[in-house]
């Protein structure tokens, strides 16, 4: 739950596009994105979970909470939970006759599960054991809070955090807040440059092509 004093922010232009298309399609996994890393060698699930908690704590976007209908125009607002519990369930398929097939079936099932845009968390992770020294670390999220490039950076940072913890070190993540980008986006939309850009594109597409 968010405290009543939590700051709220409008959706950015890109987020509005995603949100509007998502609600027009109902309970659809269309905007689920994700991937997995193949991990070879010993893995300490508890340490990996701690690294994941630190990562989520460091990035506002990963702690995004939507507040449905809170905007003056009926759009949702977004806020950032001060603390968002994140789990890392372990699925052990090491005794399965076809561990990779079972792992892929699990990931496909997870990706087909739509997110509910009602203030619930918008990301999930799990660890899959294929053999004693072979694991997959899987993550997925709604496109409102991450894109493909962001997932690559997420896994990179998670690996750095995990390596630091294994070495007994603390790694400080200095990440810009997504709220800073929202403020920049709002300033742009209130600027003369935005008016010029908008006029340019409205003139360019006076005759709209057929929808794809």
N, C-alpha and C positions, 0 to 999 in steps of 0.2 A: 504494500500500500504506500502511496505517496503521501507525505505530510501536506497539510493544507497550505503551507507556506512555500511549497516547491514552485520554482519558476516554470512557466509554461512558454512554449514557442510555437509559432505557426509552422506548417509544413512548408518546405521549400518548393519551388516550381517543379523540380524533378519528382519530389515526393508526392505532390498533388497528382501528377500524371499517373504515377504508379497506384496510388490509393483509389483514384476514380475508376481506373480500369479494373482494379481488383474487385471493388464492390459491385461493378457491373457484371461480374462473372460469378458472383456468389462464392460458395465454398470451393474454391479452385486452388490447386497448388501451382498455378501458372507462374507466380512470382517467388517460388521457393528456389533458392540457389544454395550450392554447397559443393563439397568435395571431400577427399580424404588423402591422408599421407600414409605411405607404407613405411613402417618403422622396423628396422632390423636390429637385433641385439636386445639386451636386457632393457626392460621398461619398468619403471616404478610408478604404478597407477596413482598412488597417493601424492607423490611429488608432482606428477603431471596435472593432477586435479588442483593442487595448490597453485601451480603456474597459471592454469586457466582462470582461477579466481582472481589472481593478480592482474591478469590481462583484462578481464571484464571490468575490474575496478578502475583501471587506468583509462578506459575509453568510454566517453559518454554515449557514443552511438550504440554500443553494445548493451547499454542499460536503458535504451529508449522505451518509454511507456506511452502508448497512445491514449488520449482521453476523448472518447467518441462524442461528437456533437458539441464540444466545448467552445468552438470558434463562433464568432458572431454570424458567419455565413453558413453555419451548419457543418463545416468541416471539422475534423478532429484537431486538437492541439497535441503537442508532444512535450514530454518532460523526461527527466532522467532520474531514475531511481538512485538514491544514495548508495544503496547496497542491493544487488540483485543476485540471489543465490543461484549458483549454476552447478548442475550435477554432471558427472562423467561416469555413466553406467558402464560396466564391463560386461561384454557379451563374449563368452568363451565358446568358440567353435572348434577348439583344438582336437576334440574327440569326434567331430563330425566327419563322415566319410568324404564329404566335399566341402571343406571349410570356406574356400573362396566363393563358391556358389551360394552357400548359406549367408555369407557376409554381404554379397551383392544383393541378395533378396531382401535382407534387412535394410540396407541403405535405400533400395528402391521403395520399400514400404514407408520408410521415414519421409522420403522426398514427396511421396504422394499424400502426405497428411497436411491439410491446409492449416495455416496459422489463423487464429481468431484475433481480429483487430479490436479487442475490447480492453486493452490494458495488460494483456498477458505477455510474457516474455516472447521475443521475436527471434530467438536463436536456440539451438540445441547442439549438444556434442555427445559423442559416445566413443568408447575404446573397444575394439574388436580384437580378440586373440585368435589367431589362426594356428599358431604353434607356440612353443615355449619362448622362442626368440623372434617371433613374427607377429606384428600387430598392425592394425589400421586405426588411425586416429581420424574420425569423421566429424565434420561439422556442417551445419546447415542453418540458414537464416532467411528471413523475409527480405526481399530486395529493397524494402523501405529503409533498411539500416546498413546494408552491405551490397557491394558489387563484386564481380569476379576478381578485379585487381585488389580490392580490399581483403578478400579471402586469402590471397597470396601473402599479403603483408601480415595478416593475422597469424597464419601458420608460422611465418618467419619469426615474428615476435614471440610467439609461444615457445618455439624451439630455443630461442635465446634465453627466455626466462627459465625454462626447464634446465638447460645446461648450467645456468648460474646457480640454481638451487642445488643441483647435484654436486656442484663444486663448493657448496657451502657459502655462496656469495649472494648478495642482494643486488638486483639490477633495477635501477630506477627508470621507469618509462616516462618520458616527457612528451606527452601527446597533446596536440592542440584540441580543444573541445569543439564538438560539432556545433555547439551554440554560437561559437565565434563565426563559423561559416554562415549560420542562419542570419546573424546580424549583418554580415557582408552582403548576403543575398537581399535582405530587406533594404539596405542602403542603395543597392543597385536599382531595385525596382522603383525606388522613389527618386531616382536621378534623371537628369536631362538625357544622359546617354541611353537609359532604358527607353525613354520616349522616342528617341531617334531610332533605336534598334527595332522597336515595335512597329513604328511607322514604315520602316524599310521592309520588314517581312510581311506586313499587311498589304503593302503595295505589290510586293513580289508575288503574293499568292491571292490576288483578287479573284482569280478563277481557280477554285480548288480542284485538284485532281480527284478522281474516284477513290474512295477508301480502299485500302489493300484488303 
